[in-house]
Amino acid sequence: MCGFVGCFDLNSGSAPIAEGLKEELRAQVLEMSKKIRHRGPDWSGVYTGNNAILSHERLSIVDPLSGKQPLVSDDEKIILAANGEIYNHKAIRAKFEGKYNFRTGSDCEVIIPLYKKYRESGDFTAMIEELSGIFAFALYDSAHDTYLIARDEIGVIPLYQGWDKAGRYYVASELKALEGECQTIEEFPNGSYLYGKDDGKPVRWYKRDWESYDAVKNAPKATDEKGDVINPAVIEKVRNGLESAVKAQLMSDVPYGVLLSGGLDSSIIAAVTQKFSKKRIETDSKEAAWWPQLHSFAVGLEGSPDLIAAQKAADYIGTVHHEVHFTIQEALDALPDVIYHIETYDITTVRASTPMYLLARVIKSMGIKMVLSGEGSDELFGGYLYFHKAPNAQEFHEELVRKMSKLHLYDCLRANKSLMAWGVEGRVPFLDKDFIDIAMGLNPSDKMNIRLSDGKQRMEKWILRKAFEDLLPESIAWRQKEQFSDGVGYNWIDTLKKMTEEKVSDAEFARRENRFPVNPPKTKEEYYYREIYSRLFPSDSAARCVPHEAGVACSTAKALEWDAAWKNMDEPSGRAIGGVHLEAYK
């Protein structure tokens, strides 16, 4: 995981940028790159070409010694700045044996020979489909004076694009690198690529059949109408698929750990990681791994639900567990720094990012540079408590598709930027490309919270719980969903709501549309975060990069139609779902 900034001035055709301007732009790009050095504290590199400048800030996870970036091709004509991890890089390398001379052991270098292979046909969709991983990259082809920009399918890795007053095109790993230099800033769309010789609009490369309900409605079912298992092969497919994803993502030449909240998702990832880490050896070696014991990390207020559950899970799984406590005041003090790093004023994201940001600092202090986490499971299996109200299988599945399409705006943004604020890489096995296809290809009826023959409603993510119940204590395998911002301690959210109610006056809130004409805040809590955000990122373009829609318990706006009681609600906490959450708001 790293960070990069790219500047491209291809409007001049074949004429190179004038030397004086080139030096000026190089200095500017370096200053922009310094703003995201937290993403890559291990090394800085810069390439200056005729019509392109690429600056890279490196966090070394694979090949720490030789994998410096920007990477340069064997013929020195292609330059690459990449952020992320390519998990199947060894298989791709093998395909190019004798055809391309690899200059480093970096997993990202495989992008260069792939580009060479597909350059003539222009089939960059096929090229990027060969990659399994989380990534954003900017590639400059000096021989053809063009570029290729691309982002992973879900948008686990952030990427922004912008244009300055002279029309030059920029890309950057975080918005803050572009703010103040670009007149217009946008998020680069996930699952898309942009080729410099096309018409300037990103092309969607990631498309799947499961995006349509008709493609999955007749998939084999795991259960009958009573909820009894009739097809264990479906459950086994879920188990094997996720275990394969975790195993692939253990690729690392540095110490790693797991985030363990004590919820189902993080506990499964921790248990499977423990299963494989015990057998792990260093790459191309017979020696034991540098970090033979798996360390797990949990964060919360003293006595919070997550801390209690995480300790139970860790004791059962056998990790070396670390419990990190924070106080309400420490979290409140951190809010401006958190908003600066996560680059959003979305309420749910700010609430959840703050404890994760504090936790990441402790993780980095222990010398750990990579952690596995459980993001994505709720979007794949309908884990949020509002899914209990889904009226039918089609509505259930279509909401999952909507949630998957928005992950880059919420959970992926939070996990990546909160951790990378301290130079810690987060990996998300649930969002492995192959596992997504398995999970989203399941019959939606198997995921729904149906009424069983005894009158009880089946628990959310039942099929996932069933697949891994043997690896977890029963109290964890069947623990009710807690959103991260709730689980760290209910008093955290309650304090935020009370504090912002007092800090933002009624008069200020009444004038919110004048103060913030772009995406006016809907609550005083959002107004408070927006004030901080606007001081850090004052442009209207920056404001438009933040999602802004009503919802309940992390739902999309469309799902508000499922329950008449939600019509006037706008509360992301899981406790907003009365009759489902055990500690629901009264």
N, C-alpha and C positions, 0 to 999 in steps of 0.2 A: 504494500500500500504506500502510495506516495502522493505527490502533488505536482502539477505542471501548469505552465502558462505558454500559450502559443500565439504568435502574431504573424498574420499572413497578409501580404500586400501584392495580390496577383492582378490588380486592376491595371497595372502598368504593362501588362503583356510580358514580353520577353526582356524588357529593359530592367536591369537590376536597380534596387533602391540606391540612390546616391549615397556615397560613403559618409558624408556628414550626417545625413538623416539616419543612416543605418546605425551609426554610433549612438545617436540620440535615442532611437527606438530600442536599441540593445540596453542602454542604461534604464530606460523606462520599464522594459520587461523584467529586468533584474529587480527593480523596486517592487513591481507587482508580485513577483515570485516570493520576495521576502515576507509578504503578508501571509503566505501559506506555508512557511518553513516548519511550523509545528507538525505538518503532515509528513515532512521528510527531514528530520534532524540529523540524519547520518551522512548526507553528502549533497552537494549542489553541483549542477552541471548546466552548461549553456551551449547552444549551437547557433551560429549566425551565418545565414546563407544569403543568396542574392535577393530573395523575396520572402524569406521566412526566418523567424527567430523562435527557438524553443528553449525554454528554461525548465529545469527539473529539480525537484526537492525529493531526496530519496529516503525512504524507510526500508532498510535492508532486512528482508525476511528469507529470501532464497538467494544463494550465491552472494554473500555479503562482500566478498573481496573483488570480484571481477564484473559484477553486474551494474556498473555505474551507467547512468543515463544522462542525456539522450544516447540511445543505442545507435550505432552506425552499421550499415550492411557491409557484407564482405567486399563489395565493389565500391563502397564509400559514397554511394549515390542516394541511399535512402536513410532517413533519420527518423527515429522513433522516440517519443516521450509517452510512457504508459503508466497508468495507475491501476493497481489491482493485482490479481493472481490468475494465471492460466493453469488450471489443475491437470489438464491432459497434455502438458507441454512435452513430456517424454515421448508419448505416442506420436505427436506431430513431428518431433525431431527425427524419430526413426524413419518417417516417410521421406525426409529430405536428406538422408544419409547419402553422401557422394554427389549430391546436387547443390548443396549450399554449405558454405564453410562457416559454421557458427563461431562467433568470436568471444562469447561469454557463456556462462551457465545460467543466465537469467531466463526465467520461465517466459518472460514477455518477448524475448527475441524471436520466438517462432512466428510472431505476427509479420515479420519482414519477409521471410520466404513465402508465406501464404499470400501476401500482397503481390509478390512477383508472379506467383502462379496464376492469380486471378486478374491481374492488371489488364491483360489484353482482352479478355472476354468481358470485363467490367461487371462480372457477377459477384459483387461484394456481399450479397446476401449469403451465397454459398460459402464464401470465404469465412464470414463471421460465424456462421453456423458450425464451423469446424472447431470453434473455441468453446471450451467448457471452463467457465470461471466467472469472476467478477472483474469488470474492467471498464476503463475509459482510456482512449488513446488518441494521440495526434501524430500522424505520420506525414512526413514531407518527402516527396519524390523530386529531388533536385534535377534529375535528367529530364523530367516532363514538366517541371515547374508547377506541380499541383499537390494537393493534400488529400488525406483521407482521415476523417474524424469519426469515431464510433463509440457507442456506449452499450453496456451489457443489457440483457433482455429486460430485467426488472428495474434496473437503475439503482443497484446496490451501491455502485460507485458514483459520486456526484460529478456533474459536468455542466458548465455554463458557457454561453456564447455571447459575444457582444460586438458592437461596431463603434469605432471612434468617429470624430467629426470629419475625418478625411476618407471615411468609408473602409478603412482597414478592418479586417476580421480577426477577432480574438477568441480563444477558448481558454478556460481555466477550471481548475478543480473545485474552486470555491468562488462564490460571488464577490467576496471582499477584494479579490485580486483585480476585478474589473471595475468595481465602483469607483467613480471619480475620473476614470480614464475613458470609459465607453459612454456614449450618448444613450445607447439602448442596450439592455441586458435581458437575456432570456435563459431559462433552463434548456439545455440541450436535451431533446426528447429521448427517453430510455428506449432501448430496442431499436435504435435508428443509426444510420450512418449518413455522412455528407461527403461527397466526392467533389473536389474543387473544379472539375470540368463539367459538372452537371449544372442545373439551373439555380443552385443556391439554397434549395430546400432539402432538409433531411428526408431520407427515404426509410420507411419502416422495414427492417429486415426480419423482425421477430413476429411470426404469425402462427397460430395454432388452431387446430380443429376444435379443441375444447372451449374455445371462446364462444361457440354456439351451443346452446342447450341440447339441440337435436343430435349433436355428436356424442353426447354422453348419457342421454336419458335411457338408453337400452343397454348400457354397460352391465356386465355380470354383477349381481348383488351378493353381498357377504351375509346378509341376514334375511329372515322371513318377516312377515308382517308383525309377528310377536316380538321381534328383536332378537330371536335366537340365531346363532351362527349356523349357516347351512353351506357356506363356501369358504372354508379357511384359507384357500389359496389367495383370495383377495387380500386378506389380512397379512398373509405371509409376503405378498408383493410389496405392501407398504413397509413392512419391517426390513426386507432385504434392500429395498430402494434407498431408504434413509441411511442404513448402515453403510452402504456403498458410498453415499455422498459424504458422510463423516470421514470415512477412511481416506477418500481422495483429498479432503481438505486438511488433513494432518500434515501435508507437505510443508516443511519448515526446517530451516537450518539454525533457528534460534529458539529459546525457551518459549513455551506457550502454556495457556491455561484455559479454563472454561468459566463463563458467567453462570452462576447458579442461584436463581431467585427462589427455588423451591416450588415453582410452578411446574406443570406437566412438561412443557416444551423444553425449558432449560435443563430439567432433570433427565429427560431422555437423551439430549445431546451429551450431557456429562457422563451418563452411564455408558453410552456407546463409545464415547471418546476413551473412557477408562478401559473398556474392553480391548481397544486396539492399541492404546498407548503402552500397555503392559508388554506387548509383543514387538514394539517398534524398535528398529535399529536405524542408525544414521544412514543417509543416502549413500549408496555404493560402498557400504562398509559392513563389516561383521561386528563392529563394536556397538555397545549399548548407546542409547540416545543420551544427549547431554543432559536432558531434563527428565529422568526416568520416572519421577513421581508426578502425578497429575494434580495440579493446584486449582482449586475452585474459589470463586469470589462472590460474596453477597453483600448488598448494601441496604441500609434501612435505618429508621429511627429505632431507638432502644425498645426491644420487645415487639417489633412490628411483625405482621403475619409472615412476610417473606423470610425474615431472619430465622424464625422458629422452624418453618418448613424446610429452609435450605440446609439447616444443620441436620435435620432428620435425613434428608436425601444424601448429604455428604457422608454421614456415618454409614449409611447402607451401601453406598457406591464405593466408598473407600478412598475418597480424594483427600488431599491435604487442604483443609478448608480454612478460609480467611473471612472473618466477619467484620465488615467496615461500618461503623456507626457515624451518623452525621446528626447535627442538631438543626432545628428549624432556622436558627439565626445564621448558621453557616451556609445553609442553602439559599436563604434570602440574600445574603451578601454576594453569593456567586451568580445571581441572576443576570447582571449585565454581561459578565464574561461568558455565561452560557449562551445567551442570545447572540452575542458576537460570533461565537464559534458555530452555532447551529444555523444561523442565518434565517430564522423564522420567528414569527410572533404567534403561531398556531398554539392554542392553549394546551392541547393534549401533549404536543411535542415538548413544549417548555416544561410542563409539569414532570414529564418522564425523563427528560434529558438532564435535569439538574442533579439528581442522585447518581445517574450514570457518569456524568462529568466528574463528580467528586470521587467516584469509585475508580475511574480510569487513572487518576493521579496516583492513587495508591498502587495500582497494578504496575504502572510504569516505574515507580520507585523501587519495586522488587525485581526489576530487570526483565520483566516479561513484555514481549513486543507483539504478541498475537493471542487472541482469545476467540473461542467458538461460542456462539450465542444462538438463541432459539427463535429469532425473529422469522415471521412468515407463516408459522403454523396456523395461526388463527385465520389468516386469509385463505389458506388452502383447505381447512377443515371446518370453517364456520365456528370458530371458538368464542367469538365475542357473544356476550349474553343476550344481546338483542336478536341474535339468530333464532332464539327460542320462539320468537313471534313470526317467523317466516311462514306465509300462508300455504305454500306448496313447494314442491321440489324445483320447479322452474324458477320461481322467485328466489329461492335459496341459492341456486347455482349462479344466476345472473348477478346477484349481489356479490358472490365470491369473485366473479370476473371483474366487477367494478372495483372491488377492494384490491385485487391484484394489480390493476392498472394504476392505482394510486399509492402503492407502497413506497415508491421513490420520493413521495412528498412527505411521508410521515415516518414510519418505523425505520426504513432504510436510512433516511436522512439522519434521524436521531442516533441510531447505532453507529453509523460511520463517523459523523462529525463530533459526537460527544467523546468517542474513544480517540479519534485522530487529533483532537485538541491537545492530547498529551503524547502523541506518537505511538498509539496502540492500535493495531489492526484488528478489526472485527470480521469474523467469517460466519456465514449463515447457511448451514447445511440444508435446512428446509427449503431454501431457495436455489438449490442445485437444479440446473436446467432439466436433467433427466427425471429428478424426483418431482419437480413441478408437473411434468407430463403424467407421471403416475398418479399423483394426488388429485389433480384437476380432471383426470380421465375416469375417476371413480364414479359409480352411479350416485347421483346426488341424494337419493333416498337413504343410502347408507350413512350419510353425514348428518341428516336431519335429526332434530330432537323430537322424535316421534313419541306418541303415547303408547306405552307398553300394555300388555294384557292385564297387568296389576293396577293400571290407572296412573302409574308414575310416568313422568316424562324422562326420556333417555338423556343422559348427561351429554353436554357438548363435547365434541371430539372423541366420541365413544370408540370409533374404529381405531384411532391412534392409541388410545389408552389400552385397548385390547391387544394391540400389536406389541406393546412393550411392557405390559403389566408384570412380567416375570423379572424385569430388570430393576424394578422400583418397589419401595415399600407401599403397601396398599393405600396408606393415607396420602401419599403423593400421587400415585397413579390415578386416584379418583378424587383429587382435590379440585374444588370448584375454581373456575377461571377467576383470576385476579389480574386486572390490568396493572402494569408495572408501577404507574404513578399512585395507584391505590395500595398495592402490596407493600411498598416501602414504609407505609404508615399512614393511616387515614388522616391523621392530624396535619400531614403535609398539605394536602389539598384543601382541607378545611381552613387552615391558616392562610393560604394564598387567597381564597375567596374572601375571607374576612379582611385581610390586609388591603387588598385592592379595592374593596368596597369603601374603606376608610380613606385611602390615598387619592382616589379619583372622585371629585365632587360631582354632585348632581348637575351643576351648571356646566362643568367641563364635558360631562357625558352627553348632555343635551346638545352641545355644539360639535359633536364628534364628526358629523358629515362635513362641516366646514374645516375642521382640523385635519381630517383624513378623508379627502374626497375619493381616494382609491381604496376600496375595501374598507368602508367604515366599520369600526369595531362593534360587535353585537352585545358585548358585556363589558363591565368595568374591568374585569380581569384581563380581557383581551386588550382593552384600551391601555392598561398599564404596560403590558408587554410591547404594545405598538409604539408607545412613547420612547422606550429604550431602543427599539429597533430603528426608529426614524432618526435618532441621533447618530446611530452607527452607520446606517444605510439610508441617506436622505432622498435618494432619487425615486421617482414614481416607478421606474422600471424595476427597482429592487422590491418595492411594495407589491408589484404585480407577480413577482416570482413566488409569493407565498399563497398556499391554498386557502380558500375562504368559502366554506359552505356549512350549512347547519347540519346537525346530526345529534344522535343520542348514543352514548356508550360506544363511541367510535364508528357509528354507522355512516353510510353515505346519506345524502339528502333524500335520495329515492326511497330508501328503506323507512323513512319516517311515515310513509303511507301504510305501513303494516299495523299501526296501532293508533287509534284516534287520540289517545292520551299523550302521544308524542308530538302532536301538531305544533304546540307552542314551546316545546322544550329545546334547549340547546346546551346540553351538559354531557361532556365526553366520558365522565366517570362511569365505571361499570355499576356503581351503586345506584345509578339513576333508573335501573331496570327493576322496578318494584315487583315482588312476587317471584323473582328469580334469584337475584343476589341476596345472600343471607344477611348482609348488612345494608340493605337497600335504604335509600333516603326515604323518610316518611313523608 
